[in-house]
Amino acid sequence: MLRRELLRLLASAGATPLLTSIVHAGTDSWQADFEASDAPWKIGFATPPADLPVARTAVRGRFPDAVAGTLFRIGPTGHDLGGERYHHWFDGDGMVHRFVIEGTQVHHQGRYVQTPKRVAEVRAGRRLTEAFGTIPPGVEPPASADSINVANTSVLPLAGEVLALWEGGSATRVDARTLDTLGLKTWRPDLAGMPFSAHPRVDPDGTIWNFGVGSGQGLLALYEIAPDGALRRAAVVPVAELPMVHDFAVTEQHLVFLMPPLVYDVKRKEAGANFLDAHVWRPELGMRALVVDKKNWDRRQLLTLPAGFLFHVGNAWEENTPRGTRIHIDYVRSENASSVFTTNRELMRARRVKSTDPYLTVATLNLATGQATQEALPLDAEFPRIDPRRVGLRHRSVVHATQGKREQPGFGAVARTDVETGRSQRFAYGPQAMVEEHLFVPDGTGPGWILGTVLDIAQKRTLLSCFAADRLAAGPVAQATLPYALPLGLHGAFVPA
């Protein structure tokens, strides 16, 4: 394999098709539809007109010493500009949030990531480029992947900075104290503009693993990064019928990719389809599981599970037996991809369209026999997170959102579930709550803490809550109430003081 040539191809062309439009804007009514809606939950998809300066919150209780530090969160936030509204939730310009936690005090700050795209568009007062789900009127084709980079999906604290992560291009460097945007992160000159996924995995020893998808070329980029942020390795490997891949997992010896049968069709794209509609649902392929040896990326194995769709993976670990290696992986599985095709579009005009429910699912990949099996737990779920000390190792508990509702998007409760027994404890925030991702924060040898945010629709406020991990159902031991409602976000990371 001509590694350097494949890197060049992926950097120059592979990421660009990832952001080709789902919808041509034409005569746009989405902003009017959003404004006319009386759905109370639409405050979670409103656009703050500017950065949010440092604000003190009202705190009930006391946050434990183990959660003294900073919670960083990010999500799509800039949904409209110049009277035009994006047509997909994933399009919005990213805003990074900083919650500084110290006992009875919590301060919040939110700032837009000043990507070249956002800076140019705000100056012009209108959209200039394509986005994941929209082609605004009068825009030109993107010059590169990073010319449409919105830095809106996840964050990675690294070497005193925070990387704002996207799917199709570079990570963006952000100052961890001021939230100033510092520019694009280039791991090596020949990797400039390469896709760098929003879901890196960090081994217990601090090694960072990540990937990037080049759909049009059928190339999967792989990265290994030292704890100090120095790049150790990067290469691309060919994957036939490469689908949309958002997340992955690592074990002690392997990288594991669950690939849903939502396959990119180059001919459909060449015929004029937008990026998402260039994908074809091919259930006969099943859910392919690609297992890559960590030490030798040329050693790969492909197994097959029943067809399904996923965004997020919880964790994976491997069991070495006399009969060979078996990998156990838990993930959030849906029957199809209706959530990305329909549900997350209609949010932008404040319409609730129900998609198939996602369920926490545990799969076993037998590398010796090539057989793969799975079992769905009777529990709806999203945003799975584990104890960060157990990444790639055997674990039991997964923290996740649960209790989806029909009358509004998202979830109403947070849960901690034992993936081996299926037993689960949960805390329901109430009928007018929209739960965001919650993290597990270790506390020495103790049971640890669960930390996360929720949008309280009735109060029109965002809350930051902390629970004892072994007494989740008892409710928060501490809770901070912001003086405003934040737009609903995606992912976050906690950095201890």
N, C-alpha and C positions, 0 to 999 in steps of 0.2 A: 504494500500500500504506500502510495506517495504521500506521506503524512503532511509535508509542508504544502503541497499542492492542494490537498483537501482542505487544509486550514485556510488557505487563500480563497478557495471557492466558497467555503462556508462564511467567512468574514465578509466577502464582497457581495454575496447574493443570497446565502441561505437564510438569513434572518429576515430579510425584507418581506418576503411573501407572508410571513407570520402575521403581519399587521395590515394586510389588504382588507378592504372594507367588507362588512357584512351588509350594510345598507347604504344606498346612495341617498343623500339627504333630499335633494330636489326641493320641492316646496315643503318646508318643514313645519309640522304642527306639534312636535313633541314638547316644546317649551310651553305652548298654550295648553296642551293636555295636562302637563304637570301642574301648572298654575291653577287650572280649573278644578283639579281633583280635590275632594274633601277628605281623602284618606289621611288620618292623623299620623300614620307612620311615615309619611313622605318627608318629614323633617330629617330622617336618616339619610336622605339622598339630595338634600339641599346643598347649595354651593356657598361656602363662606366667601365674601367678596375680597377678603384680605387675610394676611397672617393673623394668628391669635396670640397676643402678647402674654407674658407670664401672668397667670392668675392664681390666686390662692383659693383653695376649695374648703368647703365645710366638712369637717371630719367627725364621724361618730365612732367612738372606740379608739383603740390604739393599734397601729400597724406593728407587727412583731419585728424584732431586731433583724431577723433573717431576711426580711423584705425591705430593709433600708437600702436604698439604691435608686436606680432609674429604670422605669419601664418605657421602652420605645415601642411605638405602634405606627402603622402606616396604612393608607388605603386610597382608593380613587376618590377625589374630593372636588376637583374643578370640573363640574359636569356641564356647565353652560358658559357661553361667552358671546357677547354681541348679539344676544337674542336667539342664538342657536343652541340647542341642547343635544348632547351626545345621545346616541341610540343604544348604548350598551353600558352597563355598570362598570365594566372593566376599562372603559376608555379614559376616565377622568384623570386629570393631572394629580400626581401624588402629593399628599400632605403628611409630613412626619410629625409625630406627637411625642412629647417628652413629659412623663410623670415623675417628678422627683419626690420620693417617699422618705419621710423621717418621722417615725413615731406618730404624733398627733398632727403632723403637718404634711400636706401634699400640695405641690404646685404643678400646674399644667402650662405647657406652651405648645403651640402648633404652628408650623411654617410650611408653606409650599416648597417643594423641591424645585429650585430654579434651574431646570433643565434648559438647554438651548431652545427646545421647542416651546416651552412655556414662556420664556423671556420674549421670544419673537412674537408670539401670538398675543400676549398681553399688550405689548407695544403697538401692535397693529389693530387691536380691538376686535379681532376675529380669528377664526381657525385658519391655519395655513397648511396643515398637513393631515394626512389620513390618521385614523386611529384603529383600534382593534375591531370596533363594530360600526364605524361611521366613516363615510366620505363626505365631509362638508362641501357645500357648493364652492366651485372656483379654486380648488386646491390643485397643486401639482403633484405628480408622483413623488414619493420620497427619494431623496438623494442617497440615503443610507439608513440602516436600521436605527442608528442613534439620532437621526434627525426626527424620528417619531417616538423617541424614548420618553415615557411618562413616569418612570420611577415610582410605581404606585402599589407594589404587591407585598413586599416583605422587607425586613431589615436584618443586617448581619453586623453586630458589633465586632470590630477588628482593629487591633493595634491603636486603640485610643480614638478611633473614628467609628462612624456608623455608615454602612453601605446600604443605600436605598436600592432595592432590587426590582427588576422587571423580568420579562420573559425573553424578549427578542433581541436584546443588545447588551450593552455594558452596564455594570453596576455604577451607581453615582455616589461619590464620597460626600459625606455630611459631617460637619463638626459636631461632636457629641455633646458639647456644652452650649453652644449658641444656635445650633441647627442651621448654620450658614452652609450653603452649597459650595463645595470645594472643587467640583469638576468630575469628569468621568474617571473611572478606575481602569487603567490599562495594565494587565498582568505582564505583558511582554509586547514589544512593538508589533510582531506579526499576529498578535491576537486582538488588536484594536478592533472594536465593533463586533466581536464575536458574541453570540448569545450566551448569557450566563444566567441560569435559572434562578427563580425566586425562592427555591427550597434547598439550599445547601444543607448538608448533614455534617455535624461536628462530632468526631469520635471523642471518647472520654479523655484521650491524650491530647486533644486540641487540634488534631489534623482535620482539615476541612475538605470535604468531597463535594463536587457539584457537576452539573451537566448543562448542555444547551441543545436545542433542537433546530435542525435545518430541514424543514419539511420538504421543500422543493428538491433538495439534493439527496434525501434519504440518509442524512448524516447526523450522528449523535456525538456531540463534543463532550469530552470528559476532562475533569480538572482534579488535581491533588494539590492542596495548599498547606504549607506548614503553619503551625500555630501563630507564628510571628507575621504571617501574611505573605511570606515569600512563596512564589510559585515553584512547586517541585516538578510537576508534569502537566502537560496538556496535549491532547491528541483527539482525532475524530475517528469513529468507527462507522462503517456502513450498516444500515438497518433497512431491510426490505420492507416496503409498505409502512414506513414510519408514521405513527399516528400522533395526535396531540397528547403530549406528556407534560404534566404539570409538576409532579412530585416523584420522589423515589425513596429508597431506603438503603441503608448499609448494614452489613453484619461485620463480624471480626475479619472475615476473609473475602467478602463479596460486595458488589454493588447490585441492587435489585430494582428493576424497572417493570412495573405493571403497565401494559400497553393496551388500552381499550381499542375495540375495532372501529374507531372513528378515523378512517384512513384518508390521507391526502391524495387527491387525484390530480396529477399535473395537467391532464387533458381538459378536465373541467375548468381549471384555472385559466388555461390558454384560451378556452372558449368564452371567457369573460366573467366567470363566477368570482365572487369575492372569496376571501380566504376561508371563512367558515363553511360557506356553501360549496366550496371545492372539496370538502370532506364528504366521504360516503360511509354510511353505517353498514358495516359488513359483518354481521353476527357470526357468519360461518367461520371467521378467523378465530373466534373466541377472544378471551382476554389473554394475550400472550405475556409471559413472564420471561424477561431477559435477565440472565444472571451473568455478571462479569467478574472475573477474578481480579481482586484489588491489585495484586502484584504484577499480573500479566494481562493486560487488557485484550490481548488476542485470544485469550481463553474464555469463550463465551458458550452459554447453553440456553436453549429456548424451550420453555414448557408452556402448556396451555391450560387455562381455566375457562369456565363457562363465560360467555359474553356478558359484558357489563361496562359501566362507565365509572370513572373516579376522578376526583380532584386530588384528594389527600391521603397520605399514608401515615400510620401511627409509628410503627417501629418494626424491625425485623431482627431475628437472631437465628443462629444455626446450631444444630444438634448433631454432633458427630457420633455415630453408632457403628457397631461392627458391620452393619449392612450398608454403610455409606452416610453421606451428609444430607440432612433435611433442614430446610429453611422454613421458619415460621414467620409469617408477616400479617399484620393487621392493617386494614384499610377501610375506607368509607365507600361503599359500593351502591350504585344506582342501576336500575335496569337499562336505562338509556341515557342519552345526552340532552334531554329536553331542558334541563336547567340552564345550560349554556346557550342553547339555540333560542329559547323562548323566555323563560322566567327572568333571566338577568338582562334581557332587552327591555321587557315591559316595565321593569322597575323605574326606568327613566321617564316614563310618563305616568308614574304612580298607579300602575295597574298591577293587581295581584293575579298572576297566572300560576297555578299549582303545577309542579313538576313531580316526577316519580320520587318517592321518598328514598333518601340514602340511609343505608344501614351499616353498622359496624360489622365487619366481616373478617374472619380469621382464615388464612390460607396456609397450606403446607405444600412445599415444593420438594419433592424427593429427587435429588440430583443423581442418585444411583440408578433409579428406574425410569426417570424422566416423567413420572406421573405427578399430577398436581390436583389437590382437592381443596375444598373450602367449606366453611360453615358460617352462615349469617346469624348473628345474634339478634334477638327480637327487640332491637333498640335503635331508634333513629338517631343519627349522629352526624356531626360535622366538626371541623377544626380539631382533630385529635392531636394531643400533645402528651409527652411522657416526661418522667424524671430525666433531665439531661445527662445525668451520670450513667444512665442505662442505654444510651444510644448504641445500637448494634449488639447489645447484650440481652440476655433473657430478662424479661420484664413481666409484670402482671397487670399493672394498672395503667389505664389510659384516661386522661381527662378530656372531655369533649362537650360540645353543645348538644342539646337534645330537646325533645318536646316541641316538634314543629307544629305550626298552627295553620289553619286554613284561611283565616280571616286576614292575616298579615304575613309578610315574608319572615323568614328566619326562624329562630328558636326561642323558647321561653325559659329554658332551664340549663343548668350546668350539671354534669354528672362525672363520676369517677367509677369506671367499670373494670372489673377483673376479667381479662380476655380469656382466661383459662376456665373459669367457672361460670361466667356470664352474670355473676352477681353485680349489682350496681347500686350506688347511692347517689342521690341527686338533691339539688336545691332549685325550686321553681321561684323565679323572681316575681311572677304575677302575670295577669292577663295582658297588661300593656307594656311588656318588656321585650326588647329585642337583644338577645344575648350575642356577644362577640366572643372571640377566641379567649380562652383562659389558659394560663401557664401553670406548670408545677415549679415551685421554688423550693429547693432542698434546704434542710436545716440540720446539718450535722448528721447524727444517727437517728434523729427524731423523725416523725411522720411527715414533716414538711408542710407546705402551704400552697394554696391555690389562689392565683391572682388574676383578675380579669375585669373587663369593662362590659357595661350593658347600657343600652339606651332606654330610659324611662320615658315612654311616650306621654304619660299623664302629666309628669312634672316638666316635660320638655328639657330634660337634663341628662347628661351622661354621668354614670356612677362608676367608681373604681372600688371593687370589693376584694377582701381577703378572707379566705376560709381556712380553718384547720383541715388538712387533707384527710384525716381520719374521722372527722366529724362534719362532713360537708353538709349533711341534711340539717344540721343545727343552725345554719345561717352564717352570715359574715361576722367575724370577730372585729372587723373594722371596715368602714365604708366612707369614701370621700365623694361628695357631690359637687360636680363642676357647676359654675354659674350659667352654663349654656349646654346645648345639645351638640355633640360632634357628629359629623357625617359618619355613617357606618363604615368601618374599615375592614382590613383583612387580617394581617399577621403582626406579631410583635416579638420582642426579646427583652429579657430582664438582665440588667447588669448590677451586681451587688456593689454597695458603697465601698 
